[in-house]
Amino acid sequence: MTSIGFRIKPVRSTLPRDLIARAARLPASNIGDVMNRNACMVGTLRPYGKPGLAVAGPAFTVRVRAGDNLMLHKALDLAAPGDVVVCDAGGFLQQAILGEIMARYAVSRKIAAVIIDGAIRDADSLAQLDIQIYAYGATPAGPYKDGPGEIGYAVACGGQVVQPGDLIVGDGDGIVVVPQTEAETVIAEAETHNAKEVKTMAAIAAGTVDRSWVDATLRARGCQLAP
């Protein structure tokens, strides 16, 4: 009998710690911008953890059956400190996949964040914990614990495909997924992009910002501007 649907293949990330630290200092939006706005999870995934807590770390992937969190429990046992557990729960909102007890256990394991492609519960308590939790919504209905599920394989979450070990960066805006093999290049480009935005904001504050690009763009598209 095939093991598909009940299998575990933990994969350890090779992302350098200094690269993860650099990513953590960047807005997720800057990283998404340099990836052509094509690597961000959907905006309906919202943060339920401690307000203002941004995260960056390697993806530890798990897929569960809708309404069942057996394999997520095992993923929390296996994930390394600093990992971001990315759980494909099929977008199911009728039952929570994670609540306060599991979140507190994740904190004890020093897991950086948990992203649930589905629902959570105990929302008020999660907001007090030193971990970031993303989900589509909250419900008091709890999960089953029967399986099946898989750990260490590619998953779908928030409209993105996530491979084990990919760099996950999240803040109050949401989450961006950076392929592990391209992380160094992407973060370097995002740092350059961020530096330009910092200069622009300084120019706004000084009253010297150049807005000529707006009219130039409109003219290039055939817009007739008033004299």
URZIVEN-V939191 format. One record per backbone hydrogen bond with DSSP energy under -1.0 kcal/mol. NH is the residue of the N-H (numbers start at 0). CO is the residue of the C=O. Records with the same first field share a line. If there is no record, write none. Layout:
NH=CO, CO
//
This chain:
5=2
6=148
8=150
19=15
20=16
21=17
22=18
23=19
25=22
30=26
31=27
32=28
33=29
35=32
36=31
37=34
40=174
41=157
44=41
45=134
47=132
49=130
52=49
54=169
56=167
58=165
59=83
61=85
62=149
63=87
64=147
67=64
68=143
72=68
73=69
74=70
75=71
76=72
77=73
78=74
81=109
82=79
83=57
84=112
85=59
86=114
87=61
90=116
91=88
95=140
96=118
102=98
103=99
104=100
105=101
106=102
107=103
108=104
109=106
110=105
111=82
112=82
113=131
114=84
115=133
116=86
117=115
119=136
120=97
125=121
126=122
127=124
128=125
130=128
131=111
133=113
134=45
135=117
138=119
143=66
148=4
149=62
150=6
151=60
154=161
156=159
159=156
161=154
164=58
165=162
166=177
167=56
168=175
169=54
170=173
175=168
176=38
177=166
181=178
185=181
186=182
187=183
188=184
189=185
190=186
191=187
192=188
193=189
194=190
195=191
196=192
197=193
198=194
199=195
200=196
201=197
202=198
203=199
204=200
205=201
207=202
213=210
215=211
216=212
217=213
218=214
219=215
221=218
222=217
//
